[in-house]
């Protein structure tokens, strides 16, 4: 047996449908509809009709039972070759970037030549389960052997069970706090002022609006259900409007002292995204130019319940590990794409990298990682403006950053995504 050589993994481009606030224009759209539209748009853009790719890896955080084999079913609904394999993954908000890492690793090792990574999510079409008591009764009913047994079981059903379904919970099972409440705790721990959060949110909207004005997303997006632009974007947003909003996550963790609002927090969002990855040989054979390369990645997790680490602080650990392997410093980047789950979360992470005590005690570093150039952060807008369909955010960021590097002609970009469960997924893209 021979040891396989590690190949460079090329990013050839991406596609997404416009993201939309939940319960608006995509309220009747399913995960499969959105992912299929996104994949078909990618197939159309890169003329992949009838092409057998090595793999398609994607996933959704909010899934119905009908979403069994979601990605494979979506692939079968496109004009890709039916022989293209596919499978689902789920790592909360890190799903899309984790999918890209899986496809990239297969390409790097020579297991496949090309593949698609992506993600989709809808909270408009969220799964609603039966009341737990009713569910157990129905299971007992299915096991009953005789008519008398069935009647006895059915008699246990109460009208209240029919109007009290089990709704999806936006909370961490181990703490009972929502992600926003955890972020509010982090903002207090790191002394992140409300003004800084609002300013970051405003900048995200301004940058996204500018990107649309410049036509940046023209070859990164497929219209869907008549929508051509992220509908969460507020091009006319002002700092005064942001200042007028009331805190929304403070009741349990800091009554009357909250700093997180609907304006500086990401809204629930519907959407899908995908990116095309390949070996350089496959790209050349298909006459497709390389935009950039995925070169390094890392994942991390924090103990947010016993050690009381900030729920969304895992990227603060993942990035320095990755930088050490890559032989780079935090300042060696032309662009920084830090997912804006909350403005506070971005600012907490940036503060942690500058903090001597945190970098020494938590990261084991002899000195802080330091500051970044804020003019290089999320220059085409990010989740606060575009929205955040959980599993779709990674694909949006990878495609956006790859195009930015292609336009520049050279450079290096850092991706950082926090995720539920106290996890973080990060990567480096270069050209």
N, C-alpha and C positions, 0 to 999 in steps of 0.2 A: 504494500500500500504506500502511496505517496502522500505527503502532507500538502493539502491544498493551499495555493497562494491566495492572499487576500486582495481582492480587486476593489477598485474605486466604484462607488455607487453614485450614479448620476440621477439628478432630479431633472426631468424633462419638462415638467409643467404641471399645472393643477386645474381644477375646476370646482366650483361650488354653485349652489343656488343662492340667491339673496337670502340673508337671514331675516327672520321676522319675529317680532314680539309674540309670545304665546297668546292664543285666543284672539288672533287677528286674522290675517289673510290666509294662513295655512291651518286654520282651526280644524278643517276636515281632511287634511292630508296625513297619510300614514308614514311611518318610517320607511317602508318599502317604496312607496311612491317617491319620496324625496331622494332616497339613495339611488334609486333607478334613474331618475332624471339627472342626477349629478354624474353618475357613471356614464350614462349615454352621452351627456355633454362632453365628457372627456374623450370618449370613443370618437365622437364626431370631430372634435378639434384636432386629434392626432391621427385620424384615419385608421382606426384600429378595428374596423368592421371585419368580422370573421377571423380576427387574430386570436390565437391561443396564447394567453399569457401564463407565466409560471404560477401566479397566485394572486388572489384578491383578498386582502385582509382589512376588515373594518368592524364596526360594532356600534351599539347604542347602549346608553345607560338606562333609559326608560323603555322597557320592552314589554309587549303583550305576549301571551302564550302563542298567538298566531305568528309572532316574529321568529319562531323556530327556523333555524337555517336562513336567517334574514339576508345575509350577504350573498350566499349562493343563489337564493331565489331572485335577488335583485340582479345579479349577473345574468341569470337565465332570461331576464326580461329586457336585456340589452342586445345589441348586435355583435357583442364579443362572441368568439367561438364557444359553443356549448361545452366544449371540453376544458374550458378554463376553470380550475378549482378555486374554491373560496371558503373562508371560514370566519366566524365571529370571535371577537375578543371584547373584553370590558375592563377598563381600569379607570372608571369614573372620568373626570375631565382630561385625564392623560391618554384616553383611548386612542385618539387620532394619531398622536405622536408615537405612542407605543406601537401602533400598527405599522407606521413607517419604519420604525426600528426593526421590527420583525422581518418585513419585506427586504429591507436593506441588508440585514445579516445574511439572509438566504442568497441574495445576489453576490455579496462580498465573498461568500464561501463557494460560489459556483454551483449552488444547488438549483437556482433558477436564473434566467437571463433578464426577466422583466416582471413587473408586478404593479399592482395598484394598492395604495393604502388610503383609508378614509374613515369616515364616521358620520353618524346621523343621530339626531334626537328631536323629539317633540314632547313638550309638556302640555300642549293643547290636547293631544290625543293620548293622554296618560292612562296607563292601565288601572282599572278600578276592580278590586277583588271583592268577592262576597264577604259579608260579615263572617267572622271566623266561626262563630257558633253555628251559623247556617251552613257553612261549608262542611263542617264535621257531620251535621245531620244529613246532608245530601250524600256524603260518603257512606254513612250508615245505611241510608236508603238504598244505595246501589248494591249493598251487601245483603240486604234482606232477601230471604228465600221464598217467603209465603206472603199472601195478601194480608193476612193478619199482622205479620211483622212489619210490612210496609206502612199499614195504617198506624201502628203504634209509633213508628219512627216519625211519620209525617205529623202526628199530633204534637210533637215537640216544637214545631215551627211556630214562631210568634211574629205578629205583624211588624214589630219593631226591628226585627232582623232584616226586613226587606228595605228599610229606609236608612240603615246605618252600615253602608259599605265600608270596606277597608281601603282608605285612600292612600296614595303614595305619600310618604313622609319626607319632608325636606329637613332631615335632622340626622345627626350621628347617633347610631344605636347605643354606643357606649357612654354618651354624655347627655343625650336628649336635647342638646343645643343644635340649632340650625347652623349652616355654614356662616351666615351673616352674623349670628351671635358670637361664634368663635372669632370671626374677623374683628368684631367690636372689642372683644377681649384683647386681641393682638394689638389693636390700635391704642388701647389704654396702656398695655405693657411697654410699647415702644414710643409712647408719647407722640403719636402722629396727630397733628392738629387738623381740624375740620377744613381749614382754608387750603392746606396743601392737597387734601383729597379732592376738593372741588376743582382746584386748578388742574390737577392731573386729568380729571374727568373732562373738563372743558377742552383741554389740549387733544384728548383722544377724538372728540367730536370734530374739532377743527381740522385735525390731520386727516381723518377719514373723508370729510367733506372736500378737502383739497385734492385728495387722491381721486375721488369721483370726478371732480372738475377737470383733472388732467387726463382722464380716461384710463387710469391705471388698471382698473378691474375689467376692462373690455374683454381681454382674452383670458380672464380668470373666472368668468361667471356665465352661467346659463340662466336666462329668465325662466321663472316658474310661476304658473298660475297668474300670469299678467304682471308679476312683480319683477322689477329690474334693478332695484336698489335696496339695501338693508333698511328696513322701515323703522328701526330704532334710532337711526341717525337724526340728530337735531342740528342742522347746519346753522340755525339762528340762535343756538343756545348761548346764554350769557352767564357770567359769573354771578350776577345778581339773581337770576332765576335759580341757580344751584344753591345759593345762600338761603333762599326762601323756603327750601324743602325741610321737612321735619325728619328727625332721626326715626329709623324704623326697626332697629335691632337692639335697642337698649333696655327694654322693659325687664328682662330677666337678669342681665349682666351689669347694667349701669343705669338704673332708672333716672331719667332726666338729664343724663350726662352724655348721651350718645353722640357720635360723630358720623355714623354711616347712614346715608339717605338713599332714596330711590335713584338719585342722580349720580352718586359716586359709587353705586353698586351695580353689578351687571344684572339686567332683567332676565327672567325666564324667556327662553328663545327657542324657535323651531328652525331647523336647517340641516344641511348636509354638505360635505366637502370630500374631495379625493385628490390624490397626487399620483403621477406616473413616475415610477422609478425603474432604472435599467442599468445594465452593464454598459460600458462605453462601446463595446463591440455591437451590442444589440442596437444601441442608439445610432451608430454609424450605418449599420445595415438597413435601418429604416429611415435614414436621412433626416433624423431628428436632432437638432442642436441641443447640447447640454447647457442647462442654465446654471447649475451649481452641483456640489457634491455633499452628501452627508458624510462627515468624517469621524465624529465622536458622539457618544450618547451616554447617559447615566440615569439611574433611578435612585430614589432615596425615600425613606419613610421616617416619621418621628413618632415618639410616644406622647400622644396628646392627652391621654387620660390619667396615667399614673405619674409621669414626669411633668405633666402639664405644659408640654411644649405647645407653641401655637399650631393650630390645626393645619395651616397653610404655609408653614415654614420649611417644608422638606426641600424645596429648591435651593434654599440657602445652604444646605448640606451637599446636595447633588452637584451644584456648579463647581465648588472648589475641588471636589474629587475629580471631576472631568477635566478641569483646567490642569491639575497636577499630571494626569495621564497625557494630556496634549502638550504639556510644556509651555502653557500660555498664562498670561495674567488677565485679570478682568478687564484691563484697559486695551487689550489687543484685538478689539472688535470694531468694525465699521457700523454695525447695527445691533441693537438689542431688542428682541421681541419677547417681552415679559407679559404673559397672559394677565389681563386685568379682571380677575374675578371680582375684586374690589380694589378701589384706589388705595385703600389702607394696606391691603396685602402686598401690593407692589412696593409701597414706601417702607413697610416693615422689612421686606427682604433687602432692599437697598441699604437701609440703616444697619441691618445686621452685618452686611459685608464691610461696613465702615467702622463697626464697633470693636474696639480692642479686646474687651472682656469676652464677648461672644466668639470672636475669631480665635482667641487663645483657648478658652475653656471648652467651647462646643466643637470647634473645628480643628483644634490642635495646631493652629498656625502661629508662626513666630511674629507675624504682623497682620494687620487687617488687609483684606482684599482691596479695599479702597473704593473710591467713587467712580461712577461712570459719567460720560458726557451725556447729559439729559437730552441734548438736541438729537442724539442718535437713538433715542428710545421710542419704539412704536411710531415710526415716522409716517406711516400710512394709516394710523388709527389702530385701535385694537378692540377688545371685547366690550369695554364700557360704551363704545359708540356702535360697533357692529352687532353686538349681542353675543350670546354664548350658548349655542346648542351643544351641550356637554361634549359628546364624542366628536363633534365636527370641528372644534376649535383647533386641534392640532393640524389638520389638513389645511385649514385656512392660513395658519401661520407659516407652515412649510412652503406652501405655494407662493405666498406673498414675499417671503424673505428670499426665496430662490430667484424670483423675478427681479427683486431689487438688486441682488448681486449681479445678475445677468446684465441689467441696465448699466450698472457701474463698470462692469467689465472685469472686476477683481474684488477681492475683499473677503471678509469673514463676518458671520453673524451668529449670535447666541440666542437660543430659544429656551425659555423657562416656563414651565406650566405646573401649577399647583393642582392638587386633586383631593377629592374627598377621601376620608380614611387616613389623613395625615401623610399623603404621598406626594412625590414630585417627580416629573419627567423632564429632562433637559437634553439639549443636543447642540452640536456645532455644525454649521453649514458653511462651506467655503467655495471660492471660485478662483 
